[in-house]
Amino acid sequence: MNALEDRLRTELRAESRLITGETIPALSLPGHGGHRAAGNGRPVRGLVRRAGAPPRWPGWVAPVAAAAAVAGVVIASLAISGLIQRSARSGPANASAVFAKVPRYFIAIPEVSGHAVIGATATGAVLGTVVPPEPHTFFAWVAAAGNSRTFVLGASPKLRHGDILNDPRPVKLYRLVLDRSGHPGRLTPLPIPTETGITGLAVSPDGSKLAVSFLPPHGRTGSSIELFSLATGARRGWVWPNPGTLGSIAMPVASGGLQWEADNRTLMFEAISTRTSDGWPVQLYLLDTATPGGSLLASSKRIPVPNADLGWLHTNARHRITGMPFITGDGTKLVAAFYHEEAPPNVFGFTITEFSVRTGKPIRVLYRLRTGTEDGSTAVYWANTDGTAAIAVRGPVFGVQTLTTFTPLPAATQRLFTREDPPGSLNRLPAW
């Protein structure tokens, strides 16, 4: 068993203590067959299909799991007296005003072979589909720019029976730009070589740069972050001087691991130490990408979230942030699903909480589990510039969480990336 597989199995065993079997998204290998496509380094024709109107979808229930590490789930603890506020109520009257606070469009990639879907957040309208170019059969990575119209997709060859989901595999990167109405243009290969060992992907808010984190070379220390120009493919890199990895393991599709601030300069990443007797400690850092490259540690500053609240440790199974929080565009806050298990009557359970980037301490609770009959699990998929709006999951429902309200996304929208059987599972991973 390799080190990453060992870590993945240990993480899943630890997480199983927090989340019930009904809330864990199903993972499966791709099915048989593929999709026809063409490539040769030019804009790929025939891969993108537009839709004039949304198709009729079956009346699926739309429960969504909050346990998917690939979707940026973050679970941890809250132990500061007086911080808990009243939870935001659900369903404001003016839903259109709430949806105006979040990206208009999203793309959702399937967990197995198949097409990605471009959808309208506020209506669920299907605006087009994208098929992986041959010889690739599935999209392994997706990242969205801050303009809600530029996306980067990573395509990989077919997973075969017996493949380990988190083993490094080649990824070819493509850019997809939507027009002003949200319809997709051509899927265009980026001037970047096929890469192996990707652990994180993030497009700068202005859509001009791509940050990618990598595993270290086999048998060596030195995970790295590379910054690419989307126009030219020019690259600059930083190497982590210590043992460990950067970003998350894809299982088998992913979109997190790295996040930009709105200044198009500052990049948040997570550094995961090698396994200790307690587990895998994690720390969060901010990289100044204006530096010339070289040492990643010397070019970054640490976000002072307590070590005990991060990572997969035996000592924090009931008190931790799991996965990666979202940083607000202004760089002042982290928005995370935050877990605290405590004996009754002080049961806080799953929450959505904001942390100060400067101090690393919780500053505001957007939602908390109030009773044992409420939907429990939480997750965060997107946050705006100042943390006043986030796309989040509360129990089985995707919605927009503000400081005072929670507005579920339309059922038509949720059907584009969730499925009914088994309940609480994703069939596509959405990115905003």
C-alpha positions in Angstrom: 0.0 0.0 0.0 1.5 3.4 -0.9 1.5 6.4 1.4 -1.3 8.2 -0.3 -3.6 5.1 -0.3 -2.8 4.6 3.4 -3.7 8.1 4.2 -6.9 8.0 2.2 -8.1 4.8 3.9 -7.3 6.2 7.3 -9.1 9.5 6.5 -12.2 7.6 5.4 -12.2 5.5 8.6 -11.9 8.6 10.7 -14.6 10.5 8.9 -17.0 7.5 9.2 -17.2 8.3 12.9 -18.7 11.7 12.1 -21.0 11.0 9.1 -23.6 8.3 8.6 -23.6 5.9 5.7 -26.6 7.7 4.2 -24.6 10.9 3.7 -21.5 9.5 2.0 -21.6 10.0 -1.8 -21.1 6.8 -3.8 -17.9 6.4 -5.7 -17.7 4.1 -8.7 -15.4 3.3 -11.6 -16.3 4.5 -15.1 -18.6 2.4 -17.1 -17.8 0.7 -20.4 -17.5 2.6 -23.6 -16.5 6.2 -24.4 -17.4 9.3 -26.3 -16.3 10.3 -29.8 -14.2 13.5 -30.1 -11.4 15.2 -31.9 -8.4 17.1 -30.9 -4.8 17.7 -32.3 -4.1 20.8 -30.2 -6.7 23.0 -31.9 -10.1 24.2 -30.6 -11.9 20.9 -30.2 -14.9 20.7 -32.5 -18.0 18.7 -31.9 -17.5 18.3 -28.2 -19.7 21.2 -26.9 -23.4 21.0 -27.3 -25.7 23.9 -26.6 -29.2 23.7 -25.2 -31.9 26.1 -26.2 -34.1 25.2 -23.2 -33.7 22.8 -20.2 -34.8 19.3 -20.8 -37.5 17.6 -18.8 -35.8 16.0 -15.8 -37.3 13.2 -13.7 -38.7 14.3 -10.3 -35.6 13.4 -8.3 -35.2 14.1 -4.7 -32.1 16.3 -4.3 -30.3 15.2 -1.1 -26.6 16.2 -1.2 -23.8 14.7 0.9 -21.5 16.9 3.0 -18.9 14.2 3.3 -17.3 14.5 -0.1 -13.7 15.7 0.4 -13.5 16.4 -3.3 -16.3 19.0 -3.0 -14.5 21.0 -0.4 -16.3 19.7 2.7 -14.9 21.1 5.9 -15.9 19.9 9.3 -14.6 21.0 12.7 -15.4 22.4 16.1 -16.7 25.3 18.0 -15.7 25.8 21.7 -15.9 29.5 22.3 -18.7 30.6 24.7 -21.0 33.4 23.5 -20.1 33.0 19.8 -23.1 30.9 18.7 -25.8 33.1 17.2 -29.4 32.3 16.2 -29.4 30.3 12.9 -30.4 32.0 9.7 -33.9 31.4 8.8 -34.8 29.6 5.5 -36.5 31.0 2.4 -36.5 34.8 2.1 -39.4 36.2 0.0 -37.1 37.7 -2.6 -35.1 34.7 -3.9 -34.1 36.5 -7.1 -32.2 39.1 -5.0 -30.4 36.4 -3.1 -29.4 34.5 -6.3 -28.0 37.8 -7.7 -25.3 37.5 -5.0 -23.8 34.2 -6.4 -22.3 33.2 -9.8 -24.9 33.0 -12.6 -23.5 29.8 -14.1 -21.8 26.6 -13.0 -20.3 23.6 -14.6 -20.8 20.1 -13.1 -18.5 17.2 -14.0 -19.5 13.5 -13.7 -17.8 11.2 -11.3 -17.5 8.6 -14.1 -17.3 8.7 -17.9 -19.8 11.1 -19.4 -20.5 14.7 -20.3 -20.2 17.8 -18.1 -23.2 20.1 -17.8 -23.3 23.9 -17.9 -26.3 25.2 -15.9 -27.9 28.4 -14.7 -27.7 28.7 -10.9 -31.0 30.5 -10.4 -33.2 28.4 -12.8 -31.6 25.1 -13.5 -31.7 25.7 -17.2 -29.2 23.5 -19.1 -27.1 25.8 -21.3 -24.9 23.1 -22.9 -22.9 20.0 -22.3 -19.2 19.1 -22.8 -17.7 15.7 -23.7 -14.1 14.7 -22.9 -11.9 14.7 -26.0 -10.4 11.3 -27.0 -8.5 9.4 -25.8 -9.8 10.8 -22.5 -13.1 9.5 -21.1 -13.7 11.5 -18.0 -13.1 14.9 -16.5 -10.9 14.5 -13.4 -10.6 18.2 -12.5 -12.6 21.4 -12.7 -11.9 25.0 -11.6 -13.9 28.2 -12.1 -12.7 31.8 -12.5 -14.3 34.6 -10.6 -16.2 35.9 -13.7 -18.6 32.9 -13.7 -17.7 32.4 -17.4 -14.2 30.9 -17.6 -13.5 27.3 -16.5 -10.6 25.0 -16.7 -11.3 21.2 -17.1 -8.8 18.4 -16.7 -9.4 15.2 -18.7 -7.9 11.8 -18.0 -7.9 8.3 -19.6 -10.5 5.8 -18.6 -10.2 4.3 -15.1 -10.0 0.5 -15.3 -11.0 -2.2 -12.9 -8.4 -2.4 -10.1 -7.2 1.1 -10.5 -6.6 3.0 -7.2 -8.7 6.1 -7.2 -6.0 8.4 -5.8 -3.1 7.1 -7.8 -1.5 9.8 -10.0 -2.7 9.7 -13.6 -2.1 12.0 -16.6 -4.3 15.0 -16.9 -4.7 17.2 -20.0 -6.0 20.7 -19.3 -8.6 22.6 -21.3 -10.3 26.0 -21.2 -14.0 26.6 -21.6 -15.4 30.1 -21.9 -19.1 30.8 -21.8 -20.8 33.6 -23.7 -22.7 36.4 -21.9 -25.8 34.1 -22.0 -24.0 31.2 -20.4 -23.7 29.1 -23.5 -20.4 27.3 -23.9 -17.8 28.1 -26.6 -15.3 25.6 -27.8 -13.2 23.4 -25.5 -9.7 24.6 -26.2 -6.5 22.7 -25.2 -4.3 24.9 -23.0 -0.6 25.4 -24.0 0.4 23.3 -21.0 1.9 19.8 -21.3 -0.1 16.8 -20.0 0.6 16.7 -16.3 0.7 13.8 -13.7 0.3 14.0 -9.9 -2.0 17.0 -9.7 -3.4 17.6 -6.2 -5.0 21.1 -6.6 -6.2 23.4 -9.4 -7.4 27.1 -9.2 -8.1 29.7 -11.9 -7.3 33.3 -11.0 -10.4 35.5 -10.6 -9.6 37.4 -13.9 -9.2 34.1 -15.8 -5.6 34.8 -16.9 -3.6 32.4 -14.7 -3.8 28.8 -13.5 -2.3 27.6 -10.2 -1.6 23.8 -10.0 -0.2 21.9 -7.0 1.7 18.6 -7.6 2.9 15.6 -5.7 6.7 15.4 -5.2 8.7 13.2 -7.6 8.5 9.6 -6.6 10.7 8.8 -3.6 11.7 12.4 -3.1 10.6 15.4 -0.9 9.4 18.5 -2.7 5.7 19.0 -3.4 5.2 22.0 -5.6 2.9 24.8 -6.9 3.2 25.9 -10.5 1.7 29.1 -11.9 0.8 29.0 -15.6 -0.3 31.7 -18.0 -3.4 30.5 -19.8 -2.5 32.5 -22.9 1.1 31.3 -23.3 1.7 28.4 -21.0 4.6 30.2 -19.4 5.2 28.8 -15.9 6.9 29.7 -12.6 7.2 27.4 -9.6 7.7 27.1 -5.9 8.8 23.9 -4.1 7.8 22.9 -0.6 11.0 22.1 1.4 9.4 19.7 3.9 8.0 16.2 3.6 4.2 16.0 2.9 1.8 17.0 0.2 -0.1 20.0 -1.0 -3.9 20.0 -1.7 -6.2 17.0 -1.7 -6.5 13.6 -3.2 -8.9 13.3 -6.2 -11.6 10.5 -5.6 -11.8 10.4 -8.7 -12.9 14.0 -9.5 -11.9 17.2 -7.7 -12.0 20.9 -7.8 -10.4 22.2 -4.6 -7.0 22.4 -2.9 -6.0 25.9 -4.0 -8.0 29.2 -3.8 -7.3 32.7 -5.0 -8.0 36.0 -3.4 -9.7 38.7 -5.5 -6.3 40.5 -6.1 -5.2 37.8 -8.6 -2.0 37.6 -6.6 -2.5 35.8 -3.3 -3.2 32.1 -3.3 -4.3 30.0 -0.3 -3.0 26.4 -0.1 -2.9 23.6 2.5 0.3 21.8 3.5 -0.3 18.3 4.8 2.5 16.8 6.8 3.6 13.3 6.6 1.9 10.9 8.9 2.6 11.1 12.6 1.5 9.0 15.5 -1.6 11.3 15.8 -2.5 11.4 12.1 -1.9 14.0 9.4 -1.4 17.5 10.7 -2.4 20.3 8.3 -1.6 24.0 8.0 -3.0 26.8 5.8 -0.7 29.3 4.0 -1.0 32.3 1.7 1.4 32.4 -1.2 2.5 35.7 -2.8 2.6 34.7 -6.5 4.4 37.9 -7.3 7.6 36.5 -5.9 10.0 35.1 -8.5 9.6 31.4 -7.4 11.9 29.1 -5.4 11.0 28.2 -1.8 7.3 27.9 -1.2 7.7 28.3 2.5 9.8 31.5 2.2 7.3 33.0 -0.2 4.2 32.3 2.0 2.8 33.2 5.4 0.8 30.9 7.6 -2.9 31.5 8.5 -2.9 31.0 12.3 -5.8 28.5 12.6 -4.8 26.3 15.6 -3.1 23.1 14.5 -5.5 21.1 16.7 -8.4 22.2 14.5 -6.9 21.1 11.2 -6.0 17.9 9.6 -6.9 14.3 10.3 -5.8 13.6 13.9 -6.9 11.0 16.4 -7.2 13.8 19.0 -9.6 16.0 16.9 -12.2 13.5 15.5 -14.9 15.4 17.4 -13.3 18.8 17.1 -11.9 19.9 13.7 -11.9 21.4 10.3 -11.8 18.6 7.7 -10.7 19.4 4.2 -10.3 23.0 3.1 -12.2 26.1 4.0 -13.1 28.8 1.4 -11.3 32.1 1.6 -13.3 35.3 0.9 -12.1 37.4 -2.0 -11.0 40.3 0.3 -8.7 37.8 2.1 -10.1 38.6 5.5 -12.2 35.5 6.3 -12.4 31.7 5.9 -15.9 30.2 5.5 -16.1 26.5 6.6 -18.3 23.8 7.7 -17.3 23.5 11.4 -18.1 20.5 13.7 -18.2 20.3 17.5 -19.5 17.2 19.3 -20.4 17.8 22.9 -22.6 16.1 25.5 -26.2 17.3 25.8 -27.6 19.9 26.3 -24.6 21.8 24.6 -24.9 20.0 21.3 -23.7 22.3 18.5 -23.0 19.7 15.9 -22.6 20.8 12.3 -22.2 24.5 11.6 -21.2 26.9 8.9 -18.7 29.3 10.5 -16.5 32.2 9.5 -12.9 32.5 10.8 -10.6 35.5 10.8 -7.6 35.0 8.5 -5.6 37.4 10.7 -6.2 35.5 14.0 -7.4 32.1 12.9 -10.3 32.3 15.3 -14.0 31.9 14.7 -15.8 35.3 14.3 -19.4 34.5 13.2 -21.7 31.5 12.9 -23.9 31.5 9.8 -25.7 28.3 10.6 -25.8 25.7 13.3 -27.7 22.5 14.0 -30.3 23.4 16.5 -32.2 20.1 17.1 -31.6 16.5 16.6 -34.3 16.3 13.9 -32.7 19.0 11.7 -30.6 18.1 8.7 -27.1 17.7 10.1 -24.2 17.7 7.6 -22.9 20.9 6.2 -20.5 21.9 3.4 -19.4 25.0 1.6 -18.9 25.2 -2.2 -18.3 28.9 -2.9 -18.0 32.2 -1.0 -18.3 35.8 -2.1 -15.8 38.6 -1.6 -16.7 39.6 1.9 -18.3 36.4 3.2 -21.9 37.7 3.2 -23.1 35.0 0.8 -22.0 31.4 0.2 -23.3 28.4 -1.7 -23.6 25.8 0.9 -25.2 22.5 1.8 -27.4 22.1 4.9 -28.3 18.4 5.3 -29.6 17.3 1.8 -30.1 20.8 0.3 -27.9 23.1 -1.7 -28.7 26.7 -1.2 -27.4 30.3 -0.7 -26.4 31.0 2.9 -26.4 34.7 3.8 -25.9 36.3 7.2 -29.6 36.0 8.0 -31.2 33.5 5.5 -30.8 30.3 3.7 -32.4 30.0 0.2 -32.5 26.6 -1.4 -31.4 26.4 -5.0 -34.3 25.4 -7.3 -35.0 21.7 -7.6 -34.1 21.9 -11.3 -30.7 23.2 -10.4 -30.0 20.5 -7.8 -31.1 17.7 -10.2 -28.2 18.6 -12.5 -25.7 17.3 -10.0 -27.5 15.0 -7.5 -29.3 11.7 -7.8 -32.0 9.9 -5.9 -30.3 6.5 -5.4 -28.6 6.2 -3.1 -30.0 9.2 -1.3 -27.5 11.9 -0.4 -25.2 11.4 -3.3 -23.7 13.5 -6.2 -23.6 12.2 -9.7 -21.7 15.4 -10.8 -19.4 17.7 -8.9 -20.4 21.4 -9.4 -18.0 24.3 -9.6 -19.0 28.0 -9.4 
